[in-house]
Amino acid sequence: MVTARDLDVQRPGTVDDLDWSPERATDLGRGAVDLWGQFLADLPDLPIHRGHATQDVAAAMAWDVPDGPDDPADLLADTRELVLDWSMYPGNGGFLGYVSGAGTVPGAPADLLAAALNNNVGGWRLSPGLTELEQRLLGWFTQRLGLPDAAGGYLTSGGSAANHDALVVARDVKAGWDVRRDGLRAGPLLTAYAGTTAHDTVQRGADLIGLGTDAVRAVPVDGHDRVDVAAMRAMVAADIAAGHRPVCVVGSAGTVGTGAIDDLDAIADLAAEFDLWFHVDGAVGAVGALAEDLRGRFRGLERADSIGLDPHKWLYVPIACGMLLVRDTSDLERSFHVDATYTVEDKARMRSGIDTYTRSPFFTRHAAVLKLWWSLRAHGWDAYERRLVPDCVLARYLHDLAVAHPRLEATNDPELMIATFRYVPDAPGWDDAAVDDLNQRIMERLQYSGRVYPSNAIVDGRFVLRACIVNFRTEAPDIEALIDLTVRHGDDLAA
């Protein structure tokens, strides 16, 4: 028989106890908050990227795990070095590289509180308040997007997970047999359809659920990166004739390369014609449909069976905060409900609400809802309305500057907040491959310049520079700096 004496339990209050006193905890927390304040003050002047070599960063991060507790002052000093000397800064207004938001200021302390609570938002009993808060916010999103009362979903890690999970639901609803029980072998080949400029996570999702990447038919796009719906219809008809089972069509509410918006209404018509699941990958731009002045660009979004969107992109919420919405939450339960023996309960007797593990693949979920809620409440929706449209205007400004410059070429017509362009030397002898290589070298110089940080896209087979304006600190001088530095580096490298 084991007794308390046998266990030799170390009592609370000792120096190296895991359970810190509130005073000790808040002392360390104040140090972190002070560092946060210093970071925010320094951010406008910090180089976005310093271009350190990998071996230098690895050497600087070569801290060992101590056997005993470290001095909090030493821990904070090392963390200050990590934060201010060895990181890169997507919150700087010159960061234009990817569709990655700046991170709202209120979202940071909200994440601290979420970590402090450590509630698992996979189960209602483990997170009653946070679960109900998430459901309330999801209802706000579905209502503003024009979805029916039965719509709902969950917060997830981002667009990759949303696309994957949407394909799972599409498979289960439209296959025609019980795929969860019998597997894919029990029926014909299942196929899905997406534009060649759709995000590669659609193919990755098909791979992960066993369809295979080739099951996602790559549909041609027009000169503006929008999927050719007539070609999509022809591919669906051809697969049916071949004995395959089409299950899903995917539209983009903002392609990752140029921010193009597919004709969502036409794709919805196609889905209805062939009884297919209609998923909209809106990770890049679907939150724009929440803004009154942009809503008309997303006509047909309200007809989707599922929508993926990312508050951690264009709503600027700190990573990670993605979202999957479906037209009818019963479809989620069809795909993800399980009866685990260790979660048995009488819901009426326990008076518990929705367990989101029955509507998603996740048993354990971080309370991302808190940073989303804090961001929306602290700023108010009007502040977002006033910022989303100017982000698009800045993309148009960049486009117009590129059009006006003799050695720059604008390579897309911005629909949202992404503009692409490239440097083209005015000297003879430059073929397309050489211009592509030149622009890649320009991008590399720009990324390590410290002042601006663009990325790239492939547009009509050409390597182009891409600016994604999803940063509430980005203003006209940042756009002008990108243009000026591109020309300066281009002239230098071309010479």
C-alpha positions, 0 to 999 in steps of 0.5 A, a space after each residue: 500500500 502506497 502512503 503519502 510518506 512513500 510518495 515523499 511529495 515536495 510541498 508548495 512554497 519551495 524555490 523550485 516549485 512548479 506552482 508559482 505564487 501569484 506575486 512571482 508569476 506577475 513579476 515575470 509577467 511584468 517583465 514580459 509586458 515591459 519587453 512587449 512595450 519596448 518592442 512596440 516602441 522600437 518596431 518602426 525602426 527595426 529592420 524587417 529582416 537582418 539577413 543573418 546566416 543560419 549558422 549565426 542564428 543557430 549559435 545565438 539560440 544555443 541555450 541549454 536547458 538548466 537542471 535548476 531554475 534560471 534567474 528570471 532576470 537572465 531569462 528575460 535578458 536572453 528573451 530580449 535578445 531573441 525578440 529584438 536582435 534575432 527575429 523578423 518583424 511582420 508587424 513593421 509597415 514595410 512587411 509586404 511579403 505574404 498574406 500574414 497580418 501584423 497582429 493586433 495589439 489587443 490580441 497579444 495580452 488576450 493570448 496570455 490570458 488564454 494560456 493562463 486559463 488553459 481551457 481546452 475548447 474541444 469540449 464544452 465542460 472544459 471551456 463553457 464560457 469560451 465555447 459559448 463565446 466562440 459560437 456567438 462570434 461564429 454566428 456574427 460571421 455567418 450572419 454578416 456573410 449571408 449564410 442561413 441560421 443552420 450555419 456554423 463551424 469552428 476556429 482552426 489553425 488556418 486556411 490549410 486546415 480549413 481546406 482539408 476539413 472542407 474536403 473531408 465534409 464534401 467527400 462524406 456528403 457527396 460520395 454516395 456511400 459511407 466513406 468513413 466506414 467503408 473507405 474510398 475503395 467502396 466506390 468510384 474515384 472521387 474528384 474535385 475541381 479548382 483553378 490552377 491558381 488555387 492554393 496548393 493546400 487544396 491538393 494537399 488536403 486531397 492527398 491527406 484524405 486519400 483522394 490523391 493530388 490528381 483527383 483535384 482537377 486543375 482548371 485553367 484560369 483567364 488572364 486575370 487569374 479567375 477560374 474558367 467556369 466553362 472549362 470546369 463544367 466540361 471537366 466535371 462532365 468528362 469525369 462523369 462520363 468516365 465513371 468517376 464521382 465528382 464531389 466538390 468544386 472550389 472557388 477562390 475569394 482571393 487567389 494567393 498570388 494576385 488576390 483575384 476573386 473567382 466568379 463565385 455565382 457561376 461556380 455556385 450555379 455549376 455546383 447546383 447543376 451537378 449536385 456538388 459541394 461548393 467550397 470557397 477558399 477565402 483565406 486570403 480575402 473573404 473577410 473583405 465580404 464583411 465590409 460594406 464597400 467591398 461586399 459586392 466583389 464577393 457575390 455568390 459567396 453566400 451560396 457556398 456550402 463551406 467557407 474558409 477564412 483567416 482572421 489572422 490574415 486580413 483582420 490582423 489577429 495574431 497567429 493562429 486564428 483560422 475559421 471554417 464555416 459550413 452552411 449546415 453544422 449537421 454536415 460537420 457532425 456527419 464527418 467528425 462525430 465520435 463517441 469516445 468512451 471517456 467523454 460519455 455524458 448525459 447532456 441534459 443532466 449535465 446541462 452542457 452545450 456543444 462539444 466542438 470535437 464532434 464537429 471538427 477533427 480536433 479533441 484539443 483546441 487552443 482558445 483562439 477565440 479570445 484574441 479574436 474577441 478582444 481584437 473586434 471589441 477593442 477596435 470596433 468593427 468600424 475601425 476595420 471597415 475604415 482599414 480594409 478599403 484603404 489596404 485595397 487602395 494602397 494596392 492600386 497605388 502600387 499598381 499605378 506607380 508601377 504602370 507609370 515607371 518606365 522600367 517597371 511592369 504591373 502584372 495584375 489588376 488588383 481586385 483586393 490588397 495584392 499587387 504584383 509587378 516586375 522590373 524590366 531593364 530598358 537595355 536589349 538582350 534580356 530574355 524572359 528567363 534572364 528577367 525572371 532571374 533578375 527579379 528573383 535577385 531583386 527580391 532577395 536584396 529587398 528582403 534583406 534590405 531591412 526597409 521593405 519585404 516583398 515576396 513573389 508570385 508566378 503570373 503568366 509563367 513569369 517571376 514577379 514581385 508581390 506586395 500583400 497589404 494586410 498590415 494596418 501600419 502600412 502606408 503610402 511611404 512604404 509603397 513608395 519605398 518598395 518602388 524606389 528600392 526595386 528600381 535602385 536594386 534593379 538598375 544596379 543588378 542590370 548594370 
